[in-house]
Amino acid sequence: MDNLLSILDTIPEDTIAVSVYLLGSIIILWCWYAIAKRLPKPFGGISWMVIFALMLTPTVSEGTNASIAPAFFGLMFGILTKENPLIWFNLSAILCVLGLGLIVGYCWSKYSDKRGISVVNKKSSPL
């Protein structure tokens, strides 16, 4: 146990915090995927993308020890302190990631639908 703790002491705290946050986000998104795949097709994908955008949109935190942080925390901090520029900056970052994700999801949906149709047409061909 002492060896494990001595190894963790050599790793910077920021690296450990970001790693734990990313691993936790991946677990949450994986669990939500299990729920979202049971929802109707567009709503499941949209809800997954909303959670993805809320959890993983990055921003830079304020203060003397500024580092990368989720934009959701900046948004909540802006709402609590009633700082409109902070609210709009973080909300626009989240909406940008959400918009890009929805566009990519739409294109992927159209691609997979077209690919599925071409496979069905090949199977029904008499040749």
FENQUIWO-V843268 format. One record per backbone hydrogen bond with DSSP energy under -0.5 kcal/mol. NH is the residue of the N-H (numbers start at 1). CO is the residue of the C=O. If there is no record, write none. Layout:
nh: (NH/NH)
co: (CO/CO)
This chain:
nh: (5/6/7/8/9/10/10/11/11/16/17/18/19/20/21/22/23/24/25/26/27/28/29/30/31/32/33/34/35/36/37/38/39/44/45/46/47/48/49/50/51/52/53/54/55/56/57/58/59/61/61/66/69/71/72/73/74/75/76/77/78/79/80/81/82/83/84/87/88/89/90/91/92/93/94/95/96/97/98/99/100/101/102/103/104/105/106/107/108/109/110/111/112/113/114/115/116/117/118/119/120/121/122/123/124/125)
co: (1/2/3/4/5/6/7/7/8/12/13/14/15/16/17/18/19/20/21/22/23/24/25/26/27/28/29/30/31/32/33/35/36/40/41/42/43/44/45/46/47/48/49/50/51/52/53/56/69/59/67/63/59/57/54/70/70/71/72/73/74/75/76/77/78/78/82/83/84/85/86/87/88/89/90/91/92/93/94/95/96/97/98/99/100/101/102/103/104/105/106/107/108/109/110/111/112/113/114/115/116/117/118/119/120/121)
